[in-house]
């Protein structure tokens, strides 16, 4: 019993250390710029003792109400088999029976996609502002280094993105200890000032926040746009829940991260009370001059770690969007043989690198960049609350009197922060908004394009199953495991169905080996099979109709991944199921399947894929022509199915076909 308890404690300790290193990187680097922007940025408030206490009170209650209450207490309860994030919330709603009404379901999907798009905007701003804020500390220790702040920041960002292809397995072991040192430094630097000026602790009284608004009116409301910087990274708590678990994330916040952050913020406030001239950079003003350069180095390392965690999260988000059908196939590189979640997406990586360097070159200073930061974060908070309400009402069946007041309170906070940040739109808030709008356009175009393409293909293919009376069925004939197709439903000129009836199978030449035909739908004959028969008039001895499908859950257990039905002599239908956080590996999946009459021998197996060329016409479908052209462009540049499904390229045959969209 003691040994078991010891292992449990050790395991939890490791998870807590990992959570400190990864989950709290973004919010942990907020002290670099959050309080500074309140008193020194373009929307700064007057530096008076009452305003200092008011801003500290707003920071304290923002951390308590948004991070502690909203995310850690309530939103993190909404997990999809242990996984969190905006797509996990969406899956919880979609996976519930009965489904939502179409209008409500469409609204929830749109909210989730918009939230995911905003995370991409956040993914551009966070690395830029974190690294730039850290490097700016050099100008305090070495004033001559000011001219090198932007070039050095760009070099660090470029190096950060270039090392992504090597994965985070090795460097990940350093994340926890470095961030522990960072948070200890936050606590010590701030704690010294709080010890000397304990009156700042009175800011925990919400009266100071109320008095701040009463005194400053509109200016006090606008300052919320800077205060919100202290809670950036709240989504990471939820999105990374599957990696570290709810308990580890909560304990690390309550016992270590939250006290360290509060001590540092209150310490910065105490510093400003007796040394207002430190307002240009109160964080580095906490450190003795001899420790400035070591602190700048530590802050830069913390900023890189915070950026690394967010970049990894964007990679995971991209994979989820692909699996759920909202984004085209991209090259996904697994950087760890032991951890499924450690992936690298080259196109996303280099796109983020170019965007991050661009914003640093455009904005030049962290104060100007901070104006661009809040809109994406606060808008995403609003959308998360909306989707969370759908989970409460539809998935958990909470009554209106219980769910609406709770989410209404969260929305009141979220909308206040968002409204304050909208005032900064012209100062830079337009940038993440444009990024999010572009990503959302890609999401919706790919989803709608696949839907139109599916309709076109369904109209030209035959259903896979029929009942014995000739009516359509989506299941094999009961008790036989075979497909029954009555002759009156067989178009004589259509070779695609002849081979499924035993008396007509004899008319088709069979050659040794196994042919795997990839099918988009599990309910229709693969189009590539139809074209193969029309062109080659032959089949392999063993034919497998393989359809890869994704469920609204993070992972599908190995023993539940395959469904196998025998359709006729030597013809099988196989449906491979994956979760939205898994990457298909068809070769490995087929190799371990033992339920076929003949073994699937890799060197005797040929994979047939359809290569679609889209011809856009205005007369078809509801999509605008420009969206069809965009969908066709995305389709042409999608990662080849051979790479995405991990097929042996030397054993793949692609058959081209033109489809009018």
Legacy VTK file of the C-alpha trace (Angstrom):
# vtk DataFile Version 3.0
C-alpha trace
ASCII
DATASET POLYDATA
POINTS 661 float
0.000 0.000 0.000
2.795 2.400 0.848
4.620 1.642 -2.382
1.502 2.195 -4.439
0.832 5.456 -2.688
4.412 6.535 -3.280
4.151 5.834 -7.005
0.905 7.748 -7.193
2.425 10.724 -5.414
5.507 10.637 -7.629
3.386 10.422 -10.760
1.259 13.369 -9.678
4.399 15.348 -8.835
5.795 14.742 -12.328
2.502 15.850 -13.878
2.443 18.987 -11.746
6.010 19.801 -12.810
5.049 19.277 -16.447
1.941 21.444 -16.061
4.048 24.273 -14.615
6.434 23.989 -17.550
3.909 23.771 -20.389
0.403 24.813 -19.368
1.311 28.001 -17.521
4.013 29.323 -19.833
1.782 31.921 -21.477
0.096 33.249 -18.349
3.417 32.963 -16.503
5.124 35.485 -18.779
2.264 38.010 -18.542
3.963 39.923 -15.662
6.526 41.061 -18.239
4.012 43.420 -19.827
0.527 43.344 -18.205
0.936 45.954 -15.447
3.319 48.025 -17.567
0.652 48.497 -20.254
-1.810 49.835 -17.691
0.450 52.763 -16.767
2.820 53.177 -19.687
1.127 51.975 -22.869
-0.856 53.999 -25.407
-4.006 53.638 -23.286
-2.249 54.228 -19.947
-4.100 55.563 -16.906
-2.745 58.253 -14.568
-0.151 56.890 -12.150
-1.804 57.672 -8.794
-1.935 55.530 -5.625
-5.701 55.048 -6.033
-5.287 53.909 -9.645
-2.455 51.552 -8.726
-4.620 49.916 -6.068
-7.560 49.805 -8.472
-5.568 48.117 -11.246
-4.093 45.593 -8.768
-7.618 44.823 -7.584
-8.756 44.273 -11.188
-5.809 41.946 -11.835
-6.506 39.973 -8.656
-10.198 39.501 -9.393
-9.562 38.749 -13.064
-7.312 35.867 -12.059
-9.821 34.661 -9.468
-12.989 34.907 -11.562
-11.738 33.998 -15.029
-8.912 31.541 -14.408
-9.863 30.004 -11.060
-13.653 30.075 -11.260
-14.467 29.877 -14.955
-11.746 27.655 -16.382
-10.400 25.602 -13.475
-13.693 25.095 -11.630
-16.286 24.804 -14.400
-14.991 24.624 -17.976
-12.403 21.950 -17.163
-15.243 19.686 -16.055
-16.283 19.489 -19.720
-13.748 16.947 -20.944
-14.107 14.560 -23.862
-12.594 11.356 -22.456
-9.990 13.407 -20.643
-9.228 15.807 -23.509
-10.025 19.520 -23.508
-10.062 22.423 -25.947
-12.623 24.117 -28.159
-12.958 21.092 -30.463
-13.472 18.813 -27.455
-16.379 21.040 -26.413
-17.781 20.793 -29.935
-17.449 17.009 -29.902
-19.361 16.823 -26.616
-22.267 18.663 -28.218
-22.190 16.723 -31.509
-21.839 13.367 -29.795
-25.040 13.717 -27.795
-28.312 12.105 -28.892
-30.718 13.474 -29.894
-28.691 16.009 -31.895
-29.272 19.754 -31.700
-31.678 21.361 -34.125
-29.874 22.227 -37.382
-29.874 25.988 -36.753
-28.493 25.615 -33.221
-25.994 22.978 -34.320
-24.753 25.264 -37.092
-24.355 28.126 -34.639
-22.357 25.991 -32.193
-20.086 24.711 -34.979
-19.531 28.264 -36.229
-18.689 29.439 -32.698
-16.193 26.596 -32.234
-14.542 27.230 -35.608
-14.317 30.954 -34.884
-12.744 30.184 -31.501
-10.194 27.884 -33.107
-9.425 30.554 -35.718
-8.801 33.125 -33.005
-6.299 30.763 -31.383
-4.252 31.005 -34.574
-4.265 34.781 -34.189
-3.174 34.320 -30.586
-0.473 31.945 -31.818
1.033 34.724 -33.882
0.985 37.403 -31.169
2.054 35.370 -28.101
5.581 34.358 -29.240
6.223 37.840 -30.604
5.168 39.815 -27.529
6.669 37.359 -25.023
10.123 37.276 -26.598
10.111 40.997 -27.438
9.139 41.943 -23.866
11.918 39.781 -22.439
14.593 41.115 -24.795
13.547 44.712 -24.070
14.900 44.216 -20.556
18.389 44.427 -22.038
17.951 48.156 -22.629
17.777 48.708 -18.862
21.054 46.916 -18.195
22.798 47.947 -21.421
21.176 51.072 -22.940
23.271 50.676 -26.094
21.479 47.372 -26.770
18.183 49.149 -27.517
18.957 49.306 -31.237
19.436 45.533 -31.324
16.165 44.639 -29.577
14.127 43.983 -32.730
16.855 42.101 -34.679
17.659 39.941 -31.657
13.968 39.176 -31.133
13.603 38.135 -34.772
16.656 35.877 -34.552
15.317 34.170 -31.418
11.915 33.629 -33.031
13.447 32.236 -36.227
15.639 29.859 -34.197
12.601 28.794 -32.159
10.629 27.814 -35.262
13.582 26.181 -37.006
14.132 23.732 -34.134
10.497 22.610 -34.166
11.239 19.845 -36.683
13.433 18.149 -34.078
10.523 17.827 -31.659
10.240 18.796 -28.005
11.052 15.477 -26.347
14.557 16.442 -25.255
14.009 20.088 -24.500
10.684 19.253 -22.870
12.483 17.767 -19.870
13.942 21.224 -19.186
10.609 23.056 -19.373
9.434 22.203 -15.870
12.619 23.044 -13.932
13.184 26.300 -15.853
9.601 27.448 -15.326
9.774 26.490 -11.646
12.850 28.734 -11.387
10.944 31.434 -13.274
7.931 31.335 -10.956
10.185 31.273 -7.896
11.906 34.367 -9.262
8.514 36.028 -9.769
7.530 35.243 -6.196
10.830 36.376 -4.645
11.158 39.606 -6.634
7.579 40.579 -5.894
7.564 39.242 -2.352
10.440 41.524 -1.305
8.450 44.589 -2.333
5.241 43.315 -0.732
7.130 42.685 2.507
8.366 46.276 2.484
4.979 47.747 1.477
2.288 45.333 2.718
-0.466 47.916 2.214
-0.750 46.813 -1.433
-2.407 43.602 -0.227
-5.475 45.724 0.520
-6.067 45.700 -3.237
-7.693 42.288 -2.813
-10.689 44.227 -1.527
-13.041 44.583 -4.554
-13.940 48.092 -3.358
-10.726 49.357 -4.939
-11.805 47.994 -8.338
-15.237 49.567 -7.939
-13.756 52.914 -6.903
-11.408 52.752 -9.894
-14.350 52.560 -12.320
-16.348 55.223 -10.489
-13.398 57.612 -10.550
-12.130 57.023 -14.096
-15.392 56.284 -15.940
-14.664 55.509 -19.612
-10.892 55.548 -19.126
-11.314 52.972 -16.368
-13.288 50.730 -18.713
-10.703 51.050 -21.479
-7.941 49.978 -19.087
-9.604 46.540 -18.908
-8.048 46.020 -22.342
-4.642 46.061 -20.650
-5.714 44.259 -17.465
-6.862 41.301 -19.572
-3.230 40.638 -20.486
-2.817 39.041 -17.041
-5.185 36.184 -17.988
-3.887 35.390 -21.466
-3.251 31.685 -21.621
-6.468 30.692 -19.879
-7.451 28.550 -22.878
-4.196 26.610 -22.485
-5.356 25.315 -19.114
-8.270 23.646 -20.812
-6.616 22.658 -24.074
-3.726 20.861 -22.323
-5.928 18.963 -19.905
-5.431 15.691 -21.775
-1.644 15.885 -21.366
-1.493 16.489 -17.627
-4.934 15.866 -16.182
-7.367 18.081 -14.338
-5.918 17.428 -10.887
-2.312 18.289 -11.766
-3.294 21.505 -13.537
-5.481 22.640 -10.660
-2.981 21.793 -7.928
-0.100 23.509 -9.716
-2.240 26.647 -10.003
-3.453 26.748 -6.406
-0.184 25.771 -4.751
2.442 27.463 -6.887
1.551 29.408 -10.020
-1.224 31.641 -8.690
0.639 32.714 -5.492
3.763 33.483 -7.542
1.860 35.602 -10.046
-0.017 37.522 -7.361
3.160 38.236 -5.385
4.827 39.593 -8.503
1.903 41.774 -9.561
1.497 43.160 -6.058
5.257 43.653 -5.861
5.219 45.666 -9.086
2.358 47.737 -7.658
4.319 48.375 -4.449
7.321 49.461 -6.537
5.183 51.973 -8.447
3.782 53.413 -5.222
7.163 54.705 -4.077
9.061 54.810 -7.411
6.678 55.968 -10.176
9.546 56.442 -12.639
9.747 52.630 -12.895
6.435 52.605 -14.813
8.257 52.164 -18.144
9.178 48.617 -17.117
8.104 47.754 -13.547
8.908 44.058 -13.894
12.630 44.536 -14.483
12.530 47.426 -12.005
12.011 44.813 -9.264
15.478 43.356 -9.798
18.742 44.749 -8.429
20.959 46.100 -11.181
23.458 43.267 -10.767
20.735 40.703 -11.515
19.257 42.415 -14.563
21.151 40.470 -17.223
20.539 37.044 -15.568
16.870 37.984 -15.222
16.690 38.996 -18.898
18.184 35.623 -19.853
15.737 33.757 -17.604
12.814 35.827 -18.917
13.835 35.085 -22.503
13.986 31.358 -21.739
10.549 31.537 -20.102
9.185 33.421 -23.124
10.601 30.805 -25.498
9.048 28.027 -23.428
5.698 29.840 -23.382
5.922 30.221 -27.149
6.945 26.591 -27.607
3.923 25.375 -25.660
1.553 27.510 -27.748
3.147 26.440 -31.027
2.718 22.780 -30.055
-0.903 23.540 -29.215
-1.438 25.081 -32.659
-0.003 21.926 -34.261
-2.449 19.802 -32.274
-5.320 22.125 -33.198
-4.435 21.830 -36.892
-4.490 18.038 -36.720
-7.871 18.073 -34.976
-9.269 20.389 -37.668
-8.015 17.996 -40.369
-9.530 14.931 -38.718
-12.866 16.672 -38.170
-13.062 17.719 -41.815
-12.414 21.447 -41.462
-8.965 21.620 -43.037
-7.158 19.869 -45.921
-4.609 17.162 -45.292
-1.241 18.571 -44.224
2.078 16.860 -43.666
2.193 15.773 -40.032
5.533 14.603 -38.671
5.597 12.597 -35.453
8.614 13.700 -33.446
8.316 11.034 -30.759
7.811 7.297 -31.090
6.463 7.128 -27.547
4.065 10.093 -27.438
1.223 10.368 -29.960
0.646 14.055 -29.206
4.149 15.247 -30.121
3.799 16.301 -33.738
5.250 18.845 -36.116
3.297 20.428 -38.997
5.808 22.111 -41.358
3.359 24.359 -43.233
1.807 25.695 -40.023
5.254 26.120 -38.448
6.723 28.252 -41.215
3.511 30.240 -41.638
3.640 31.131 -37.932
7.336 31.992 -38.197
6.767 34.443 -41.051
3.756 35.971 -39.278
5.574 36.361 -35.933
8.631 38.006 -37.471
6.362 40.248 -39.531
4.454 41.567 -36.504
7.705 42.258 -34.659
8.961 44.259 -37.635
5.645 46.107 -37.927
5.072 46.972 -34.270
8.712 47.241 -33.082
7.760 47.612 -29.376
5.932 45.348 -26.940
3.682 48.250 -25.894
2.448 48.668 -29.459
2.151 44.916 -29.864
0.115 44.628 -26.649
-2.621 46.653 -28.337
-2.995 43.810 -30.820
-3.044 41.091 -28.208
-6.309 41.258 -26.329
-8.970 40.974 -29.038
-8.193 37.389 -30.063
-7.977 36.247 -26.437
-11.183 37.913 -25.243
-13.233 36.975 -28.326
-12.170 33.369 -27.827
-13.272 33.573 -24.176
-16.729 34.695 -25.336
-17.027 31.859 -27.849
-15.866 29.272 -25.316
-18.614 30.418 -22.950
-21.217 30.087 -25.731
-20.178 26.533 -26.643
-19.938 25.668 -22.933
-23.575 26.754 -22.539
-24.520 24.303 -25.302
-22.703 21.559 -23.387
-24.505 22.424 -20.154
-27.937 22.495 -21.762
-27.651 19.758 -24.376
-25.004 17.318 -23.159
-25.419 17.620 -19.392
-29.137 18.504 -19.440
-28.755 21.357 -16.976
-31.989 23.337 -16.515
-32.181 26.925 -17.735
-32.358 28.357 -14.222
-29.028 26.709 -13.435
-27.035 27.042 -16.662
-28.037 30.470 -18.007
-27.151 32.517 -14.876
-23.755 30.805 -14.601
-22.788 31.286 -18.241
-24.427 34.720 -18.217
-22.033 35.758 -15.437
-19.061 34.445 -17.416
-20.279 36.202 -20.563
-20.664 39.480 -18.680
-16.975 39.296 -17.760
-15.905 38.137 -21.216
-17.886 40.811 -23.041
-16.532 43.536 -20.760
-12.961 42.506 -21.580
-13.802 42.190 -25.294
-15.513 45.582 -25.355
-12.493 47.233 -23.779
-10.191 45.612 -26.325
-12.307 46.714 -29.271
-11.182 50.261 -28.510
-7.670 49.113 -29.489
-8.740 47.767 -32.884
-7.117 50.559 -34.892
-3.951 50.408 -32.742
-3.194 46.834 -33.770
-6.195 44.735 -32.811
-6.983 44.453 -36.505
-4.044 42.101 -37.055
-5.180 39.000 -35.103
-8.724 39.701 -36.311
-7.573 39.519 -39.930
-5.590 36.341 -39.211
-8.628 34.745 -37.534
-10.930 35.808 -40.397
-8.602 34.227 -42.962
-8.354 30.968 -41.007
-12.132 30.865 -40.480
-12.657 31.390 -44.220
-10.394 28.408 -44.906
-12.246 26.282 -42.331
-15.691 27.052 -43.746
-14.607 26.798 -47.383
-13.037 23.396 -46.872
-16.056 22.113 -44.918
-18.592 23.367 -47.468
-16.449 22.288 -50.402
-16.178 18.736 -49.079
-19.922 18.732 -48.556
-20.567 19.789 -52.179
-17.985 17.325 -53.442
-19.631 14.558 -51.435
-22.992 15.341 -53.008
-21.506 15.220 -56.495
-19.756 11.917 -55.853
-22.785 10.359 -54.134
-24.877 11.179 -57.200
-22.548 9.185 -59.450
-21.868 6.138 -57.236
-24.001 3.235 -56.087
-24.973 2.392 -52.503
-23.068 -0.543 -51.090
-25.933 -2.477 -49.465
-29.426 -3.522 -50.566
-32.087 -5.582 -48.824
-33.349 -8.785 -50.426
-36.543 -6.986 -51.535
-34.495 -4.413 -53.421
-34.762 -1.599 -50.858
-31.680 0.288 -49.761
-29.869 -0.904 -46.658
-26.709 0.267 -44.915
-25.904 -3.103 -43.358
-24.914 -6.534 -44.742
-27.675 -9.108 -45.046
-28.305 -10.494 -41.555
-26.819 -13.874 -40.775
-24.811 -14.231 -43.981
-22.061 -11.628 -43.796
-22.588 -11.357 -47.581
-24.010 -8.693 -49.810
-27.260 -9.485 -51.646
-27.913 -7.513 -54.828
-31.064 -8.579 -56.742
-30.586 -8.684 -60.513
-33.341 -6.167 -61.191
-31.196 -3.542 -59.477
-28.059 -4.274 -61.526
-27.540 -1.833 -64.438
-26.094 -4.107 -67.112
-23.640 -1.481 -68.374
-22.305 -0.669 -64.923
-19.278 -2.827 -64.160
-18.993 -1.372 -60.654
-21.647 -3.694 -59.223
-21.201 -6.834 -61.329
-18.348 -8.185 -59.276
-20.350 -8.208 -56.041
-22.650 -11.064 -57.131
-21.267 -14.545 -56.998
-22.541 -15.614 -60.446
-20.893 -12.635 -62.140
-17.610 -12.773 -60.280
-16.554 -15.557 -62.648
-16.579 -13.126 -65.578
-13.872 -10.942 -64.049
-10.236 -11.982 -64.274
-8.726 -12.470 -60.804
-5.007 -12.014 -60.285
-2.917 -12.979 -57.240
-2.490 -10.516 -54.403
-4.518 -8.037 -52.403
-6.019 -4.773 -53.615
-7.043 -2.112 -51.117
-9.436 0.482 -52.547
-9.652 3.636 -50.455
-13.245 4.834 -50.066
-14.444 8.211 -48.814
-17.792 6.794 -47.694
-18.485 3.495 -45.975
-21.924 3.396 -47.621
-20.986 3.651 -51.302
-18.780 1.745 -53.706
-15.389 3.439 -54.020
-15.276 5.545 -57.162
-11.712 4.441 -57.788
-12.925 0.805 -57.897
-15.483 1.668 -60.579
-12.828 3.352 -62.727
-10.363 0.499 -62.155
-12.837 -2.085 -63.434
-13.791 0.001 -66.434
-10.148 0.509 -67.367
-8.519 -2.814 -66.435
-11.368 -5.408 -66.318
-9.645 -7.368 -63.582
-9.519 -7.739 -59.814
-7.114 -9.160 -57.287
-7.984 -12.365 -55.495
-8.533 -10.422 -52.310
-10.281 -7.053 -52.465
-10.596 -4.719 -49.502
-12.822 -1.643 -49.573
-11.218 0.545 -46.914
-12.849 3.635 -45.452
-11.044 5.728 -42.821
-13.520 7.510 -40.543
-13.143 9.796 -37.539
-15.248 9.866 -34.403
-16.103 12.821 -32.166
-13.711 11.622 -29.488
-9.973 12.126 -28.974
-8.828 8.513 -29.253
-10.232 5.180 -30.392
-8.828 2.091 -28.684
-6.852 -0.311 -30.868
-9.347 -3.116 -30.354
-12.183 -0.848 -31.554
-10.494 0.591 -34.628
-11.545 -1.958 -37.239
-14.929 -3.133 -38.494
-14.759 -5.954 -41.059
-17.615 -7.295 -43.217
-17.308 -9.967 -45.894
-19.307 -8.855 -48.933
-18.682 -11.753 -51.309
-15.989 -14.235 -52.228
-12.691 -12.517 -51.530
-14.311 -9.082 -51.142
-14.313 -7.347 -47.753
-15.392 -4.008 -46.438
-13.166 -2.523 -43.736
-13.948 0.629 -41.778
-11.001 2.031 -39.804
-11.992 4.332 -36.939
-9.735 7.009 -35.439
-10.164 9.803 -32.909
-9.631 13.444 -33.835
-6.277 13.459 -31.993
-4.934 10.389 -33.822
-3.123 10.191 -37.153
-4.071 7.322 -39.482
-1.498 4.633 -40.235
-3.207 2.333 -42.712
-0.202 0.088 -43.317
0.239 -0.714 -39.620
-3.505 -1.154 -39.214
-3.779 -3.649 -42.054
-0.683 -5.548 -40.945
-2.132 -6.410 -37.555
-5.572 -7.432 -38.865
-5.984 -11.237 -38.750
-9.658 -11.671 -39.646
-9.266 -12.035 -43.426
-9.291 -15.406 -45.186
-5.921 -14.584 -46.715
-3.193 -12.765 -44.787
-2.494 -9.182 -45.820
1.094 -9.518 -46.967
2.641 -6.047 -47.461
4.734 -6.990 -50.507
1.651 -8.472 -52.226
-0.732 -5.611 -51.410
-1.538 -2.748 -53.785
-3.368 0.399 -52.716
-5.677 2.170 -55.168
-6.437 5.854 -54.682
-8.513 8.316 -56.638
-6.839 11.538 -57.783
-9.565 14.132 -58.242
-9.276 17.117 -60.548
-11.956 19.659 -59.653
-13.647 21.631 -62.432
-15.473 24.618 -60.983
-18.741 25.808 -62.513
-21.039 28.508 -61.199
-24.184 26.514 -62.014
-23.496 23.716 -59.517
-24.159 23.930 -55.793
-24.611 26.880 -53.457
-20.980 27.917 -53.033
-19.826 31.152 -54.610
-17.383 30.724 -57.463
-14.495 32.332 -55.551
-15.009 29.825 -52.735
-15.020 26.958 -55.228
-11.765 28.223 -56.698
-10.302 28.495 -53.187
-11.466 24.965 -52.360
-9.939 23.642 -55.582
-6.659 25.404 -54.742
-6.640 23.918 -51.222
-7.439 20.480 -52.638
-4.593 20.645 -55.176
-2.119 21.629 -52.463
-3.305 19.186 -49.814
-0.826 16.593 -48.638
-0.995 13.462 -50.837
-3.128 10.701 -49.398
-0.117 8.401 -49.720
1.768 10.389 -47.093
-1.207 11.248 -44.916
-2.373 7.640 -44.558
1.246 6.386 -44.399
0.946 4.127 -47.430
3.991 2.549 -49.096
4.465 4.832 -52.101
5.945 2.047 -54.247
2.708 0.041 -53.911
0.194 2.820 -54.618
-1.711 3.317 -57.877
-3.594 6.566 -58.392
-6.424 6.775 -60.920
-7.325 10.250 -62.095
-10.874 11.508 -62.450
-12.467 14.858 -63.186
-15.348 16.112 -61.064
-17.420 19.201 -61.785
-18.086 21.222 -58.640
LINES 1 662
661 0 1 2 3 4 5 6 7 8 9 10 11 12 13 14 15 16 17 18 19 20 21 22 23 24 25 26 27 28 29 30 31 32 33 34 35 36 37 38 39 40 41 42 43 44 45 46 47 48 49 50 51 52 53 54 55 56 57 58 59 60 61 62 63 64 65 66 67 68 69 70 71 72 73 74 75 76 77 78 79 80 81 82 83 84 85 86 87 88 89 90 91 92 93 94 95 96 97 98 99 100 101 102 103 104 105 106 107 108 109 110 111 112 113 114 115 116 117 118 119 120 121 122 123 124 125 126 127 128 129 130 131 132 133 134 135 136 137 138 139 140 141 142 143 144 145 146 147 148 149 150 151 152 153 154 155 156 157 158 159 160 161 162 163 164 165 166 167 168 169 170 171 172 173 174 175 176 177 178 179 180 181 182 183 184 185 186 187 188 189 190 191 192 193 194 195 196 197 198 199 200 201 202 203 204 205 206 207 208 209 210 211 212 213 214 215 216 217 218 219 220 221 222 223 224 225 226 227 228 229 230 231 232 233 234 235 236 237 238 239 240 241 242 243 244 245 246 247 248 249 250 251 252 253 254 255 256 257 258 259 260 261 262 263 264 265 266 267 268 269 270 271 272 273 274 275 276 277 278 279 280 281 282 283 284 285 286 287 288 289 290 291 292 293 294 295 296 297 298 299 300 301 302 303 304 305 306 307 308 309 310 311 312 313 314 315 316 317 318 319 320 321 322 323 324 325 326 327 328 329 330 331 332 333 334 335 336 337 338 339 340 341 342 343 344 345 346 347 348 349 350 351 352 353 354 355 356 357 358 359 360 361 362 363 364 365 366 367 368 369 370 371 372 373 374 375 376 377 378 379 380 381 382 383 384 385 386 387 388 389 390 391 392 393 394 395 396 397 398 399 400 401 402 403 404 405 406 407 408 409 410 411 412 413 414 415 416 417 418 419 420 421 422 423 424 425 426 427 428 429 430 431 432 433 434 435 436 437 438 439 440 441 442 443 444 445 446 447 448 449 450 451 452 453 454 455 456 457 458 459 460 461 462 463 464 465 466 467 468 469 470 471 472 473 474 475 476 477 478 479 480 481 482 483 484 485 486 487 488 489 490 491 492 493 494 495 496 497 498 499 500 501 502 503 504 505 506 507 508 509 510 511 512 513 514 515 516 517 518 519 520 521 522 523 524 525 526 527 528 529 530 531 532 533 534 535 536 537 538 539 540 541 542 543 544 545 546 547 548 549 550 551 552 553 554 555 556 557 558 559 560 561 562 563 564 565 566 567 568 569 570 571 572 573 574 575 576 577 578 579 580 581 582 583 584 585 586 587 588 589 590 591 592 593 594 595 596 597 598 599 600 601 602 603 604 605 606 607 608 609 610 611 612 613 614 615 616 617 618 619 620 621 622 623 624 625 626 627 628 629 630 631 632 633 634 635 636 637 638 639 640 641 642 643 644 645 646 647 648 649 650 651 652 653 654 655 656 657 658 659 660
